[in-house]
């Protein structure tokens, strides 16, 4: 049975996958199909309730909330995917070098990772954005940096458990280079755990990026980013709660969906749980 079939047999993972497919599809093809300009101001129609014209209502400047949510999905998912994948690439390399070569290389890389892990993820992202400045690019850099340690430590532990295995020793005796051993024998054995970690990190990245924007440090208005929308709506949360509820529910749904999908992938790829999917 393929991994995909194992995942969809778990209802919660399937639900998360469906929600993510909807948002990813909206991010790719949604913006050109929207009738309204996400930055277009219409003071006459501000604070409108949901209707046939404005499915999620309008905000304090008369901008269509549904349109801004669709455009915001492209911004938020771009930050999440670009940041996490970049961090995973760097983390995999660091983890492989630390675990395979050990000794001084392991010590130096491990101390660097310890420094990053000494800061909570959001605090580390705040420090990075405070130094580099706000904007999409710097938010991606912040997400990249805080994504590195978890992947690197996981890969390091897998490499350490494999570097003295019999088939690796046979490869060395046969004259295989370190690069060949690492990329054709060691990393493929860590792929399942890497995939699970990356999937879970996508949700954390969206939450972090939204938190930065909410605090005024990430993507800046008037860009239609979910955290920025939530920050702007808090000023009218009592009189017009819908403007806060919509982006809040969107962030919750996407983060939860990544978590559910990550749990499903972990169960499907874990050999110890293989019988569970038969």
N, C-alpha and C positions, 0 to 999 in steps of 0.2 A: 504494500500500500504506500502510495507516495506521501510525502510530507504534507502536501496541500490537502489531500483527502483526510489525513489525520487531524489537521487543524480544523477543518470545517465540521468534523464530527463533534467538536466541542462547541456548544451553542453560544457560549459567551465569547469565544474567540471569533466565531463566525459573525456575531453581531458587531464586534469591534471592527472586523475586516470590512463589513458592508458600510459602516459609518465612514471609515477612512476612504474607501473607494468613492463615496459620494463627495467628500470634501476635496479629494485630490482631483476628481473630475471637474468640480466647480472651479478649482484654482486654474485648471488648464483651459477649459472651454467656456467657463462662466462669464468672465468679464466682457468679451465681445457681444454676448447675448443680452446683457443688461440694458434696460431702456434709459436709465438715468446716469448722469455723471457722478461718480463718487465724491467729487470735490465741488459739484455744483450747488450753490447756495440759493435757497428759495425761502426768504423770511416769511412770506405769506402763508406757507404751509408748514411752519415749524411745529414740533410737538404733536404731530398727527398720530392717531392711534392706528393699529393695523387695519388695513382695508384692502380692497381689490386693487387699488392703485399703488399702495405702499404696503407690501405684505408684512413687514416688521415695523411699520410706522416711519416717522421721520425724527431727526434729532433737533437740537436747539437752533440749528442754522437752516433747517428745512431739507437737509440732505437725506436721501433714501437710505434707511438703515440696512435693508436687505442687500442693496447694491454694495454698500461699504463692507458688509460681512463677506460677500463673494470676493471682492477685490482684496479684502484682508486675509482671506484664506491663502491667496497667492503669496502675500508678504510673509505671513507667519510660517507657512510650510517651507518656503524658500529658506528662511533663516534656520529652521529646524533641520532640514535635510543637508543644507550646505555646511552648517556648523558641526553637526554630529558626524557626518561622513568625513569631513576634514580632520576632526579630532580622532576619529577611529583609525584613519590611515596613520596619523602620527603615533597614536597609542600602540597600534600593532607593531610598528617598527621598533619603538622603544621597548616594548615587552619582549619581542623576539631577541633583540640584542642583549637585554639584561638577562634573560633566562638562558640563552644559548651560550654566551661567552662567560657569564658569571664574573667572579672576582672583582677587579676594580671597575669594570664596565657596569656590572650589576650594582655595585655600591653607589656609583655616581648617579645612575638613572633612578635608583630607588630613593635616594635622598631628594632628588628633584621632584619625584612624585609625592614624597612625604610633605614637601613644602606646599604643593598644590592642594593636597588633601587636608592640610591644616586649616584651610578656609572652607566654610560651607559654600556649596556651589553658587548660590545667589550672591553671597557676599563677594566671592571671587569675581563673578561677572560684574558686579557693581564697581569694584576697584578697577577692573580693566576698562570699562566704559568711561569711568571718571577720568582715567589717564588719557585714553585715546579720543574721547568725545562721543557724542551720540550719532545716530544714523544706522542704516541697515548694515553697512559693511562692518562697522565696529561691533555691532551686536553679534554678527556672525563670528567675528574673531573671539568675542567673549564666550560664546557657546562652544567654539572649538577648543579653547583652552580648558574649560571646566569639564569637557567630555573626555579629555586625554587620560586622566589618572585611572578611572574605573576600567577602561579597556586595557590599558597597559598592564595593570596589576593582574588582571584575569589572564591575559596572554602569557605573561611571565610565568605564572604558576603552571599553566599547561605545558609550556616549553620545558620548564624544569623537570616535569614528570616524564617528558618524552625524550630528552636529550641523551639519556643513558639507556634507552630501550634497545632491544636486540637489533631491530631492523635499522635503526639509526647507526649503530655500531657497524653493521654489515655494510651500509652505504659508505662509511668512512674507510673501511678496509678496501672496498672496491675503488676507492679514489674519487668519490663524488665530492664536489666542492661544497663549502659551507652554504653558499647561496642556493645551490640545487637542493641540498638537504632541507633547508629552511622553507623554501617556497614550494617544494613538491611533496614533502613528507610531514613536516611539522605544522605549518600553518593550516593545511587542509584538515588536520585532526582537531583544530580549534575553531573551525568555521561555524559549527552549530552554536557554540557558546557565544561567539562573536555576533552572530545574527540576532540572538536573543537580547544581548546587551545593547546592541544598536537600536533595536526596536523599542526597548524600554526608554532609551536615552532620547528618542524622538519626542516622546511625550514630555519628558523633563525639560527639554530644550524649548518647547512651545510655552510651557509654564514659566520658564525663566525669562524668555524674551518678552512675554506679556507682562511679567512683573516689572521688568526694566522700563517698559513703555508706560506702565501704570505710574511708576515713580517719576516719570519725566526724564529718564536717562537713556532710553532705547530709541525706537522709531518715533519721530516727532510728528505732531499734528501739522498739517491736515492729512497726512498719510493715513489710509484706512487700515490700521493695524488693530487687532482685537484688544490688546491691552490698553492702547491709547484711546480707543472708543470707550472702554470701561472707565478710564480715568476721567474723560470729559463728561460722561453721563452721571458720575457720582454727585455733581453739583445740583442735579435735578432729580435725585433718586427718590425723594419723597413725593414730589408732585408728578413725576413722569417715570415711574419705576421700570417700564418696559425697555427704556433705552439702556438700562444697566443689566436687566435680566437677559436680554438677547446675547450680547457678547460674553457674559458670564457663563451662560449655558453652553455656548459654542466652545469656549475654552475647556470647560469641564468635559463635554462629550468627546472632544478630540483626544485630550490627555487620557481619559479613561479608556478610550478605544485602543490607543497604543498599548496601554497596560494589559488589557484583555488579550490583545493579539500576541503580545510578548509572552504572557503566561501560556497561551495555547502553543506557541512555537517551542517554548521550553519543554512542555510535556511531550510534544510530538517528536522532538529531537533527542530526548533523554532515553537512552537504551533501557534504563531501569523501569521506565513506564511504558515500555513497548506493548505489553499485554493489555494495557488499558484501552488501546485503540483497535484491538482485534475484533 
